[in-house]
Structure formats: C-alpha cells, structure tokens
Amino acid sequence: MTTPAGFHLYLDSADLAELRACLPHPVVHGVTTNPTLLRRAGVSRAALPALLHECLALGARQVQAQVQAVDAPGMLDDAHALLAQFAPGQLVVKIPATREGLRTGAQLTAEGHPVTYTAVYAPEQAHFAALLGAAYAAPYLGRLEDSGVDGLALIARMQALAVQAGGAMRLLVASVRSREAYLALLALGVGAITIPPRLFPQLLDHDATLEAERGFLADAHA
C-alpha cells in the first residue's frame, strides 16, 4: 500500500493582499481557489491565470482552480484550457465529485494531470476519488458541521477508506475555521489542509514564543 509522503498546507483565497501577507513561507505548499472565492475577491475568469501565476511567483509550489461546466466534455475543455497555461504539475484541476466529474477526473488523471475532487460530502466519494488516482479529495469540515453532521467523525471515515483504497491520494480538508479544528484534523492523519489566510498567524505566531524571543534578545543585548 502506498501512502502520501509529507503533509501539504494550502492557503484558501483569491485575494492577493491576503496571500501576500502569508507568502512566501516554506510551510505553505500552495494556494487553492474556487469560483466563490474568486467572486468575493473580484477576480474574473479571464484574470484567473494571472492570479495563479502571481501565487506561484510568491512561492506556491502548486495552485488549484475549479472547472466551470457541468458535463464531462465541458469540464475537459475547461480543464485543458487552464492546464495549457501552466507547466506540468503546477496546476491541480478541481472537479466536483459528481458522476460527470468522476468521469472527467479519471480522463485527466490518465493524461497525467493532478486532480482534486471537491465538494466531497460522503465517504464513498473519497473512496472513488482514491480508486481513480486523484491527487486530492476535498471535504468541507465547517460546512459538514453547519449541516448538523459530526464533521471530524465523517472525515475520519473518509481517511480510512482512502488508505484502504491504496494509492497516494490525500484528503485536502477545507472550510477549516479554527486552530483547534486544524489540530484535530492533524490528529486524524489527513494529508492536506487548506486554510483561510486569517488562520495562518494563529498557527505560526504564538504569544509565549514571541515573549520568550523578546526576553532572549533583551538578555543578549544587555
């Protein structure tokens, strides 16, 4: 059985000002976007490639963008148009985990392109994503909990099924709203998490550490 090597932390945003406040930083693997984030940031579809290239210039190793079609032929055309503007491996195509999406993603994976199946709400969706060789499957922790579901328990089931299926797929958990949720997901062993930039300083900037640093520097200069 193959398991993913290493953990991937993504920033979930299409706002360059937010991203520049976090990047470049070596703990960040990449940047995820979706049509909702693009709309909120005022980024048009035509401007999406430029945004993603700017993210790469800021140090992201991979960027993710979602197709905007509902049938397999449309998804494939959209994905190929995006992929043509990036070097191999730079862009991960996000595809909803629908019947047509699974069909599309399997084709893209066969062509050698990394794929994320997104809007994963059921354990079997994660299982199918792993069977089809996806790079990632993205469940939404916060949205699951908003609907009354025990999100962590469901994601734990998804994680177990992904491991059982073999391959190198990571769960890429989105809609993560707190440091506590982030740590709980790490305890489950998920292979990737995408966080809003506002959560980044809560994970990296700890008051006790900063206070200790100030004390050490004061003593060093005394």
C-alpha positions in Angstrom: 0.0 0.0 0.0 1.3 3.5 -0.9 0.7 6.4 1.4 1.3 10.1 0.6 4.7 11.4 1.6 4.6 14.6 3.5 1.8 16.9 4.6 0.6 19.7 2.3 -0.7 23.0 3.8 -2.6 25.3 1.3 -4.0 28.8 1.7 -7.6 29.1 0.5 -8.0 32.5 -1.0 -8.2 34.5 -4.3 -7.3 37.8 -2.5 -3.7 38.7 -3.4 -3.4 41.1 -0.5 -4.3 38.3 1.9 -1.9 35.9 0.2 1.0 38.4 0.2 0.6 38.7 4.0 1.4 35.0 4.2 3.7 34.2 1.3 6.4 33.3 0.6 6.7 30.9 3.5 8.3 27.4 3.4 5.4 25.7 5.4 2.9 26.6 2.6 2.7 24.1 -0.2 0.2 26.0 -2.4 -2.9 28.1 -2.9 -6.5 26.8 -3.5 -9.2 28.8 -5.2 -12.8 28.3 -6.2 -15.5 30.3 -8.0 -16.9 31.6 -4.8 -13.6 32.9 -3.6 -12.9 34.5 -7.0 -16.2 36.3 -6.9 -15.6 37.6 -3.4 -12.2 38.9 -4.5 -13.5 40.4 -7.7 -11.3 38.2 -9.9 -12.8 37.4 -13.3 -12.4 34.1 -15.1 -10.2 35.8 -17.6 -7.9 37.1 -14.8 -7.7 33.7 -13.0 -4.5 32.5 -14.8 -2.7 35.8 -13.9 -3.7 35.4 -10.3 -2.4 31.8 -10.1 0.9 32.8 -11.8 1.3 35.5 -9.2 0.7 32.9 -6.5 3.5 30.8 -8.0 5.8 33.8 -8.1 5.1 34.3 -4.4 6.4 30.8 -3.7 3.4 28.5 -4.0 4.5 25.1 -5.3 1.0 24.2 -6.7 -2.2 26.2 -7.3 -5.7 24.8 -7.7 -8.6 26.1 -9.8 -12.0 24.7 -10.5 -13.7 23.9 -13.8 -16.9 25.8 -14.6 -19.0 23.3 -16.5 -21.4 20.5 -15.6 -20.9 17.8 -18.2 -17.7 15.8 -18.9 -16.9 17.3 -22.3 -17.3 20.8 -21.0 -15.2 20.1 -17.9 -12.5 18.5 -20.1 -12.4 21.5 -22.4 -12.2 23.9 -19.5 -9.5 21.9 -17.7 -7.4 21.7 -20.8 -7.7 25.4 -21.4 -6.4 26.1 -17.9 -3.7 23.5 -18.0 -2.2 24.8 -21.2 -1.2 28.0 -19.4 1.0 26.2 -16.7 4.0 24.0 -16.6 3.3 20.3 -15.8 2.3 19.8 -12.2 1.9 23.4 -11.3 -1.9 23.4 -11.6 -4.2 21.0 -9.9 -7.7 20.9 -11.5 -10.6 20.9 -9.1 -13.6 19.0 -10.2 -16.9 18.5 -8.2 -17.3 14.8 -7.1 -20.3 14.2 -9.3 -20.9 11.4 -11.7 -19.7 13.5 -14.6 -16.9 14.9 -12.5 -15.5 11.5 -11.7 -15.6 10.6 -15.4 -13.7 13.8 -16.2 -11.2 13.4 -13.5 -10.4 9.9 -14.5 -9.6 11.1 -18.0 -7.4 13.9 -16.7 -5.5 11.6 -14.4 -4.9 9.2 -17.3 -3.4 12.1 -19.1 -1.0 12.7 -16.2 -2.7 15.7 -14.7 -3.2 16.1 -10.9 -6.9 16.3 -9.9 -8.8 17.4 -6.8 -12.3 16.1 -6.4 -14.1 18.8 -4.5 -17.4 19.2 -2.6 -16.9 15.7 -1.1 -19.6 15.1 1.4 -19.9 11.3 1.5 -17.4 8.6 2.4 -17.9 6.7 -0.9 -16.9 9.9 -2.8 -13.5 9.8 -1.1 -13.2 6.1 -1.8 -14.0 6.6 -5.5 -11.5 9.5 -5.7 -8.8 7.3 -4.3 -9.6 4.5 -6.7 -9.4 6.8 -9.7 -5.9 8.0 -8.7 -6.8 11.6 -7.6 -4.2 13.8 -6.0 -6.7 15.1 -3.5 -10.3 14.7 -2.3 -11.7 17.8 -0.6 -14.3 17.5 2.2 -15.6 20.7 3.9 -15.3 20.4 7.6 -17.1 23.6 8.6 -19.9 23.1 6.1 -20.4 19.5 7.3 -20.7 20.7 10.9 -23.1 23.5 9.8 -25.4 20.8 8.4 -25.5 19.0 11.8 -23.0 16.3 10.8 -20.1 15.3 13.0 -17.6 16.5 10.5 -14.5 15.1 12.2 -16.0 11.6 12.5 -17.1 11.6 8.8 -13.7 12.8 7.7 -12.1 10.0 9.8 -14.2 7.5 7.9 -13.1 9.1 4.6 -9.5 8.9 5.7 -9.8 5.2 6.5 -11.4 4.4 3.1 -8.8 6.4 1.3 -6.0 4.5 3.0 -7.8 1.2 2.3 -8.1 2.0 -1.4 -4.3 2.4 -1.6 -2.6 4.9 -3.9 -1.3 8.3 -2.9 -4.4 10.4 -2.6 -4.5 13.0 0.2 -7.7 14.3 1.9 -7.5 18.1 1.4 -9.8 19.3 4.1 -11.3 22.7 3.5 -13.7 25.0 5.5 -11.3 24.9 8.5 -12.2 27.8 10.8 -10.0 27.4 13.9 -6.7 26.3 15.3 -8.5 23.6 17.3 -10.1 22.2 14.1 -6.7 22.2 12.3 -5.1 20.3 15.2 -7.9 17.8 15.3 -7.5 17.1 11.6 -3.8 16.5 12.0 -4.6 14.0 14.7 -6.8 12.1 12.2 -3.8 11.9 9.9 -5.2 13.8 6.9 -2.6 14.5 4.2 -3.5 18.1 3.4 -5.5 21.0 4.8 -6.4 24.4 3.2 -7.0 27.3 5.5 -8.1 30.9 5.1 -5.2 33.3 5.4 -6.7 34.8 8.6 -5.9 31.5 10.3 -2.2 31.5 9.3 -1.0 33.8 12.0 -2.9 31.8 14.7 -0.8 28.8 13.7 2.5 30.5 13.4 2.6 33.4 15.8 2.3 32.3 19.5 2.4 34.8 22.2 4.6 32.8 24.6 7.2 32.2 21.9 7.3 35.8 20.9 7.6 36.9 24.6 10.4 34.4 25.1 12.2 35.7 22.0 11.9 39.3 23.3 13.4 38.1 26.6 16.3 36.3 24.9 17.1 39.3 22.8 17.0 41.7 25.7 19.4 39.4 27.6 21.6 39.1 24.5 21.9 42.9 24.2 22.3 43.6 28.0 
